Amino acid sequence: MKHLIVALVSAGSLLVSVAAFAQSTAAPAPAAPAAAPAQASTSAAVPVPGAKRAACQSAAKALKGQERHDQMQLCMAQAHLDCLKQAIDQKIVGPQRKDFVKSCAG
């Protein structure tokens, strides 16, 4: 029974992170002048601080103790990976990528 609950919560958190990722990439980027394409890509999708952390906390809400802790770690690792993929897609490099991933994952 516990494994079923963990599997359901894991699937739910994965769906939430996929939905958040889809929403962040579905918005059309505003038209930018050709002189500043690097800045346009970094400012096009500004992440909402703490949104993914809140989604992970709500997904792990039903669990207790070590299972809750493990679920939070897995969910936050997935959120970090999603943010890294988003930064790579937007061609954000260097210190800006680190800042973007940190602010995106929450």
N, C-alpha and C positions, 0 to 999 in steps of 0.2 A: 504494500500500500504506500509506503514512504517513497519507494522508487517511482511509483506512478505520479505522485504529487511533484516530486523533483523533476520528472520528465515534463510534466505539464507546465510547471513554472519556467523551466528552461525554454520550452517551445514558445511560451508567451513572451518571455523577455527577448528572445530572438526576433519574434514578430514585431515587437515594439521598436527594437533597434533598426530593423529593416525598414519599417514605416518611417522612422525619423530620418534615416538616411535617404529614403526615396523623396521625402518632402524637402530635404535640404538640397537635393540635386535637381528637383523638378522645376524649381523657380527659374524663369529665364533671366539671364544676366543682362544688366542694362547696357546699352550701347556705350562704348568707351572710345575715346580718340585713340588712333593708332600709336601715338607717342608714348602711352603709358599702359601697355598690355599687362605687365607684371603686377602693377598696383591694382588694376581692375580685377584680376583674378583673385587677389588676396582679400579685397574688400567686397567681392560679390557675395560670398556666403560667410557671414559673421555668425559663429555658433552662439547659441543661447547658453550662458554659463549654468551648469548644474542640471540641465534638462535630462541628460542621459543618466546622471547619478540618481535623479528622482525616479526615473523609469525603472532603474535597477532596484531601488529601495521598495518601490511598490510591487515589483515582481517577487521580491523575497519576503514580503510582509507576512505571508502565511506560514513561513518556516520558522524554526526555532534553533538556537544554539549553533552548532558547527555546520549544520546544513544551510542555515541562513548565511553564515559567514562564507561558506564555499560558493553559494549561489551568487552572492555579491561580488566575490572575486572573479568568477567566470563572466558575469554580466559586464563588469567594468573592463575586463580584458577585451571582451568583444566590442565594447563601446570605443575603447582606445584603438583597436584595429580598424573599426569603421571610420574613425576620425583620421587615422593615418592614410587609409585608402582615399578619403576625400581630399586630403592635402596633396597626395600624389596626383590625383585626377586634375586638381587645380594648378598643378606644377608649382607648388609652394616649396621653397628650398631654404636650407640654412637655418638660422635662428628663428626665422618667421615660421617655419614648419613646426619647430618645437613649441613655440608659443601657441600656434594654432591648435595643435593636438592637445596641449594642456588645457586650453580654454574650452575646446570642443567637448572633451571627455568629462570635464567638470571636476 
